[in-house]
Amino acid sequence: MQKTYSENELPELSAEKCSVIYALEIIGGKWKLPVIWKLSKQETIRYNALKRSLNGITNIMLTRTLQDLEKNGLVQRVAYDMIPPHVEYSLTEDAKTLIPALQIIGSWGKNKMLREGHL
């Protein structure tokens, strides 16, 4: 049975103790989830195609986001040594396990928007 807490009794949450906070530190931020979602729609995608699909993202922000996701094992980067050289990005198997959760969040958001008249 799961314990319920009153507002005054909430346990201290820290990344060491809370898996949700730990996960959000990895996937949180403005661009990480949109990048993961776009990558989930294709096997691989080149940098410029990914950038074009994300309205408003700068080159620096996309590069940093991809580097962060790669560092955390969610994105795979493959550089091809050809002329012209190019790089392709794809989700790792670990990242693909996030997709059902994103679909649930998306459904929740859509229903909320409908209830509030935003759609």
MODELLER restraints for C-alpha pairs under 7 A, 6 or more apart:
rsr = mdl.restraints
at = mdl.atoms
rsr.add(forms.Gaussian(group=physical.xy_distance, feature=features.Distance(at['CA:14:A'], at['CA:21:A']), mean=6.91, stdev=0.5))
rsr.add(forms.Gaussian(group=physical.xy_distance, feature=features.Distance(at['CA:15:A'], at['CA:21:A']), mean=5.31, stdev=0.5))
rsr.add(forms.Gaussian(group=physical.xy_distance, feature=features.Distance(at['CA:15:A'], at['CA:22:A']), mean=4.85, stdev=0.5))
rsr.add(forms.Gaussian(group=physical.xy_distance, feature=features.Distance(at['CA:27:A'], at['CA:33:A']), mean=6.37, stdev=0.5))
rsr.add(forms.Gaussian(group=physical.xy_distance, feature=features.Distance(at['CA:31:A'], at['CA:65:A']), mean=6.82, stdev=0.5))
rsr.add(forms.Gaussian(group=physical.xy_distance, feature=features.Distance(at['CA:32:A'], at['CA:65:A']), mean=6.12, stdev=0.5))
rsr.add(forms.Gaussian(group=physical.xy_distance, feature=features.Distance(at['CA:39:A'], at['CA:45:A']), mean=6.99, stdev=0.5))
rsr.add(forms.Gaussian(group=physical.xy_distance, feature=features.Distance(at['CA:39:A'], at['CA:90:A']), mean=5.99, stdev=0.5))
rsr.add(forms.Gaussian(group=physical.xy_distance, feature=features.Distance(at['CA:39:A'], at['CA:91:A']), mean=6.24, stdev=0.5))
rsr.add(forms.Gaussian(group=physical.xy_distance, feature=features.Distance(at['CA:40:A'], at['CA:91:A']), mean=6.72, stdev=0.5))
rsr.add(forms.Gaussian(group=physical.xy_distance, feature=features.Distance(at['CA:43:A'], at['CA:90:A']), mean=6.11, stdev=0.5))
rsr.add(forms.Gaussian(group=physical.xy_distance, feature=features.Distance(at['CA:44:A'], at['CA:88:A']), mean=6.02, stdev=0.5))
rsr.add(forms.Gaussian(group=physical.xy_distance, feature=features.Distance(at['CA:44:A'], at['CA:89:A']), mean=5.43, stdev=0.5))
rsr.add(forms.Gaussian(group=physical.xy_distance, feature=features.Distance(at['CA:44:A'], at['CA:90:A']), mean=4.69, stdev=0.5))
rsr.add(forms.Gaussian(group=physical.xy_distance, feature=features.Distance(at['CA:45:A'], at['CA:88:A']), mean=5.34, stdev=0.5))
rsr.add(forms.Gaussian(group=physical.xy_distance, feature=features.Distance(at['CA:45:A'], at['CA:89:A']), mean=5.39, stdev=0.5))
rsr.add(forms.Gaussian(group=physical.xy_distance, feature=features.Distance(at['CA:45:A'], at['CA:90:A']), mean=6.61, stdev=0.5))
rsr.add(forms.Gaussian(group=physical.xy_distance, feature=features.Distance(at['CA:46:A'], at['CA:87:A']), mean=5.89, stdev=0.5))
rsr.add(forms.Gaussian(group=physical.xy_distance, feature=features.Distance(at['CA:46:A'], at['CA:88:A']), mean=4.45, stdev=0.5))
rsr.add(forms.Gaussian(group=physical.xy_distance, feature=features.Distance(at['CA:46:A'], at['CA:89:A']), mean=6.20, stdev=0.5))
rsr.add(forms.Gaussian(group=physical.xy_distance, feature=features.Distance(at['CA:47:A'], at['CA:87:A']), mean=6.63, stdev=0.5))
rsr.add(forms.Gaussian(group=physical.xy_distance, feature=features.Distance(at['CA:47:A'], at['CA:88:A']), mean=6.53, stdev=0.5))
rsr.add(forms.Gaussian(group=physical.xy_distance, feature=features.Distance(at['CA:51:A'], at['CA:57:A']), mean=6.95, stdev=0.5))
rsr.add(forms.Gaussian(group=physical.xy_distance, feature=features.Distance(at['CA:69:A'], at['CA:75:A']), mean=5.41, stdev=0.5))
rsr.add(forms.Gaussian(group=physical.xy_distance, feature=features.Distance(at['CA:70:A'], at['CA:76:A']), mean=5.97, stdev=0.5))
rsr.add(forms.Gaussian(group=physical.xy_distance, feature=features.Distance(at['CA:73:A'], at['CA:92:A']), mean=6.88, stdev=0.5))
rsr.add(forms.Gaussian(group=physical.xy_distance, feature=features.Distance(at['CA:74:A'], at['CA:91:A']), mean=5.90, stdev=0.5))
rsr.add(forms.Gaussian(group=physical.xy_distance, feature=features.Distance(at['CA:74:A'], at['CA:92:A']), mean=5.24, stdev=0.5))
rsr.add(forms.Gaussian(group=physical.xy_distance, feature=features.Distance(at['CA:74:A'], at['CA:94:A']), mean=6.08, stdev=0.5))
rsr.add(forms.Gaussian(group=physical.xy_distance, feature=features.Distance(at['CA:74:A'], at['CA:95:A']), mean=4.71, stdev=0.5))
rsr.add(forms.Gaussian(group=physical.xy_distance, feature=features.Distance(at['CA:75:A'], at['CA:89:A']), mean=6.66, stdev=0.5))
rsr.add(forms.Gaussian(group=physical.xy_distance, feature=features.Distance(at['CA:75:A'], at['CA:90:A']), mean=5.70, stdev=0.5))
rsr.add(forms.Gaussian(group=physical.xy_distance, feature=features.Distance(at['CA:75:A'], at['CA:91:A']), mean=4.63, stdev=0.5))
rsr.add(forms.Gaussian(group=physical.xy_distance, feature=features.Distance(at['CA:75:A'], at['CA:92:A']), mean=5.44, stdev=0.5))
rsr.add(forms.Gaussian(group=physical.xy_distance, feature=features.Distance(at['CA:76:A'], at['CA:89:A']), mean=5.63, stdev=0.5))
rsr.add(forms.Gaussian(group=physical.xy_distance, feature=features.Distance(at['CA:76:A'], at['CA:90:A']), mean=5.30, stdev=0.5))
rsr.add(forms.Gaussian(group=physical.xy_distance, feature=features.Distance(at['CA:76:A'], at['CA:91:A']), mean=5.99, stdev=0.5))
rsr.add(forms.Gaussian(group=physical.xy_distance, feature=features.Distance(at['CA:76:A'], at['CA:92:A']), mean=6.00, stdev=0.5))
rsr.add(forms.Gaussian(group=physical.xy_distance, feature=features.Distance(at['CA:77:A'], at['CA:87:A']), mean=6.85, stdev=0.5))
rsr.add(forms.Gaussian(group=physical.xy_distance, feature=features.Distance(at['CA:77:A'], at['CA:88:A']), mean=5.91, stdev=0.5))
rsr.add(forms.Gaussian(group=physical.xy_distance, feature=features.Distance(at['CA:77:A'], at['CA:89:A']), mean=4.76, stdev=0.5))
rsr.add(forms.Gaussian(group=physical.xy_distance, feature=features.Distance(at['CA:77:A'], at['CA:90:A']), mean=6.82, stdev=0.5))
rsr.add(forms.Gaussian(group=physical.xy_distance, feature=features.Distance(at['CA:78:A'], at['CA:87:A']), mean=5.58, stdev=0.5))
rsr.add(forms.Gaussian(group=physical.xy_distance, feature=features.Distance(at['CA:78:A'], at['CA:88:A']), mean=5.30, stdev=0.5))
rsr.add(forms.Gaussian(group=physical.xy_distance, feature=features.Distance(at['CA:78:A'], at['CA:89:A']), mean=6.43, stdev=0.5))
rsr.add(forms.Gaussian(group=physical.xy_distance, feature=features.Distance(at['CA:79:A'], at['CA:86:A']), mean=6.01, stdev=0.5))
rsr.add(forms.Gaussian(group=physical.xy_distance, feature=features.Distance(at['CA:79:A'], at['CA:87:A']), mean=4.33, stdev=0.5))
rsr.add(forms.Gaussian(group=physical.xy_distance, feature=features.Distance(at['CA:79:A'], at['CA:88:A']), mean=6.51, stdev=0.5))
rsr.add(forms.Gaussian(group=physical.xy_distance, feature=features.Distance(at['CA:80:A'], at['CA:86:A']), mean=5.50, stdev=0.5))
rsr.add(forms.Gaussian(group=physical.xy_distance, feature=features.Distance(at['CA:80:A'], at['CA:87:A']), mean=6.02, stdev=0.5))
rsr.add(forms.Gaussian(group=physical.xy_distance, feature=features.Distance(at['CA:113:A'], at['CA:119:A']), mean=5.91, stdev=0.5))
